[in-house]
Amino acid sequence: MENLILLAIWFIPLILWIFSIHLISEWKHFNKFFIANTILTITYLGLIIFTDLIVDYHDEYGLGRIITSLGALTVHIFCGFITSLVISRQMRKEE
C-alpha cells in the first residue's frame, strides 16, 4: 500500500504536467507561457537549493531542501494545471 501511495505522489504531478501541456499546446501564447514557467521554475528551485532565503533551519543532509523543492514543484504543477484548464476553456469558448 505504501508503494502505491509513493507511486501516486511521483506520477500524478507528472501526468498532470503532460496533460496540461496537451490542453494548451494549440494556444497562440503557448511558447511564451512555457518559457515563462521554465524561467520561474529554475529561479525558485535555484533559490531553494542554493541559498538560505527559504530554508533557514539546520539541514545537515539537505533533505529539507529536497522536500521543499519537490513540494514547490508539485504546487507549481497543480497551479499550472488549473491555469491550463482555464485557458483551454477560454479557447473552446472563442471557437
N, C-alpha and C positions, 0 to 999 in steps of 0.2 A: 504494500500500500504506500509506503514511504517513497519507493522508487517512482510510482505513478505520479505522486504529488510533485516530486522533483522534476520529472519529465514535463509535467504541465507548466511548472514555473519557467522552465527553459524554452519550451516550444510555443506556448501561447503568444508571448510577445513577438517571436519570430514570424509566426503565422499572421498575426495582426499587421505587422510591418509589411509583409509581402502583399497582403490583401489591400492595405491602404494605398500602396503604390499602384496596384492594379486598378483601384477605383478612380484615381485621378490621373492616370497616365495619358488620357486624351485631353486633359485640361491645358489651355493655352499658356498658363503660367507655371506649368509643372517643373520646368528646368530651374527657374528662379526659386521656386519653393524647395526643390530638392537641394540646391546649392546652399540656400539659407539654413536649412535644417542641418546639413552636414557641417557647416561652419559653426553653428550653435552647439551641436553635439561635441565636436572636437574641442571647442572652447571650454564648455563646462566640465568635460571629462579631464581636460588638462588642468583646470583649476582644482578639481577634486584630487587628482593623482599627484600633481607636482607642487602644490602649495599647501599651506596650513590655513587658508582662508575659511574653509568649510569644516574640516576635521581638526578640532583643536584639543583633542584629548590624547592621552598616551596610547599609541597604537603600535606596539612593538613589532608585530609581524605583518602589519599592513592589511589585516583582514577588514578593518573598519572602512578603509579606503575602497577596497574591492566591493564590499557590500553596498556602500554608499554609491559607488559608480554604477553598479548593476541596478540599484533602486532608481537612481536618476534616469538611467537609460530606459528602464521599464516605464516610468512615468511619462517620459518623452514620447515613447511609442504609443502609449494609450492616448495621450493628448493629440498626437498626430493622427491616430485612427479616427478619433472623434471629429477632428478638423476635416479629414478626408471624407467622412460621411456627409458632413455639411456641404462641402464643395461638390461632391457627387450629386447630392440632392438639388443643389442650385443649377448644376449643369443640365440635369434632366428637366427642370422647370423651364430653362431657356430654350430647349429644343421644341 
